[in-house]
Amino acid sequence: MYQKIGAASAAGVTGGLAYTGVSVLWLVLAGFALLAAGIALTRIVPVLRRRPAADH
């Protein structure tokens, strides 16, 4: 019973995206790029905090 509702809503979302010209593949690629950028930032920030202050 619930699987039919989920399948219908999923089909509606993907059909709506296709109608607007957006591909699900592009959404997956964009999500992966955002995840990779976030992980890269979390690896860079601790290095920036460890730098000693310059003495003037």
C-alpha positions as CSV (number, residue, x, y, z in Angstrom):
1,M,0.0,0.0,0.0
2,Y,2.7,2.5,1.0
3,Q,5.1,1.5,-1.8
4,K,2.6,2.6,-4.4
5,I,2.4,6.1,-2.9
6,G,6.2,6.3,-2.7
7,A,6.6,5.2,-6.3
8,A,4.0,7.6,-7.5
9,S,5.5,10.5,-5.7
10,A,9.0,9.6,-7.0
11,A,7.7,9.3,-10.5
12,G,6.0,12.7,-10.1
13,V,9.2,14.3,-8.9
14,T,11.4,12.9,-11.7
15,G,8.7,13.6,-14.3
16,G,8.5,17.2,-13.0
17,L,12.3,17.6,-13.2
18,A,12.3,16.2,-16.7
19,Y,9.6,18.7,-17.7
20,T,11.7,21.6,-16.4
21,G,14.8,20.4,-18.2
22,V,16.7,19.3,-15.0
23,S,18.3,15.9,-15.1
24,V,18.6,13.8,-11.9
25,L,22.1,13.0,-13.0
26,W,23.0,16.7,-12.7
27,L,21.5,16.9,-9.3
28,V,23.6,13.9,-8.1
29,L,26.7,15.4,-9.6
30,A,26.0,18.7,-7.9
31,G,25.5,17.0,-4.6
32,F,28.7,15.1,-4.9
33,A,30.6,18.3,-5.8
34,L,29.1,20.1,-2.7
35,L,30.0,17.2,-0.5
36,A,33.6,17.1,-1.8
37,A,34.0,20.9,-1.3
38,G,32.7,20.6,2.2
39,I,35.1,17.8,3.1
40,A,38.0,19.8,1.5
41,L,37.1,22.8,3.7
42,T,37.0,20.7,6.8
43,R,40.5,19.5,6.0
44,I,41.9,23.0,5.3
45,V,40.4,24.9,8.2
46,P,42.5,23.2,11.0
47,V,45.7,23.9,9.0
48,L,44.8,27.6,8.8
49,R,44.2,27.7,12.6
50,R,47.6,26.2,13.5
51,R,49.7,28.9,11.7
52,P,51.7,30.9,14.3
53,A,51.0,34.6,14.5
54,A,53.6,36.8,12.7
55,D,55.7,38.9,15.1
56,H,56.1,42.5,14.1
